[in-house]
Amino acid sequence: MLLPRTAVTTPRATPDKFLELAFTADRDQLYAACSAIAKLADCADNVSLVIRAENPEGFDQTKLQNGVIDPLREADLID
């Protein structure tokens, strides 16, 4: 299922110093975006990501812990 391409915030740049993007993506679109985000990280001191995910039925806590939280901790991205 493809999600609608909704740009919450259009690309906004302050004279070569600041860029803000916001979009909604499914799994395949997220993989495609990873390369572009990595290239942005090459151009910037750092890239900050805010991730918001919803599941109307609730998340499987074991899958969430093992597949998301633990790998992010192991990568020293979260505490």
C-alpha positions in Angstrom: 0.0 0.0 0.0 1.5 3.3 -1.0 0.9 6.2 1.3 0.0 9.6 -0.2 2.9 11.8 -0.8 2.2 14.4 1.8 4.9 17.0 2.3 4.0 18.4 5.7 6.7 21.0 5.3 8.1 22.0 1.9 11.8 22.0 1.6 13.0 25.1 3.3 16.5 26.4 3.3 18.1 29.4 5.0 20.9 30.7 2.9 22.9 27.5 2.6 22.8 26.9 6.4 19.5 25.2 7.2 17.3 22.6 5.5 14.0 21.2 6.9 12.0 18.5 5.2 9.0 16.5 6.3 7.3 13.6 4.6 5.2 10.5 5.2 6.6 7.3 3.8 5.9 3.6 3.7 8.6 0.9 4.1 9.7 1.0 0.4 9.7 4.8 0.2 11.8 5.0 3.5 14.4 2.7 2.0 14.6 4.9 -1.1 14.9 8.0 1.1 17.9 6.5 3.1 20.4 7.2 0.3 19.3 10.8 0.0 19.4 11.3 3.8 22.9 9.8 3.9 24.0 12.2 1.2 22.6 15.1 3.2 24.5 13.9 6.2 27.7 14.1 4.1 26.9 17.8 3.5 26.0 18.7 7.0 27.5 18.6 10.5 24.6 16.3 11.5 21.1 15.3 10.6 18.4 15.2 13.2 15.5 12.8 12.6 12.1 12.8 14.4 10.2 9.6 13.7 6.5 9.2 14.3 4.8 5.9 13.6 1.2 4.9 14.2 -0.5 1.5 14.3 -4.3 1.7 15.1 -4.1 -1.9 16.5 -1.1 -1.2 18.7 2.5 -2.3 18.3 3.8 -5.8 19.1 6.1 -4.9 22.0 8.5 -7.8 21.4 8.9 -6.8 17.7 9.3 -3.2 18.6 11.9 -3.9 21.3 13.9 -6.5 19.2 13.6 -4.9 15.8 13.6 -1.2 16.5 14.7 -0.2 20.0 17.6 -2.6 20.5 19.2 -2.0 17.1 19.0 1.8 17.7 20.6 1.4 21.1 23.3 -0.8 19.7 24.0 1.9 17.1 24.3 4.4 20.0 21.4 6.5 18.5 19.2 6.3 21.5 19.7 5.7 25.2 
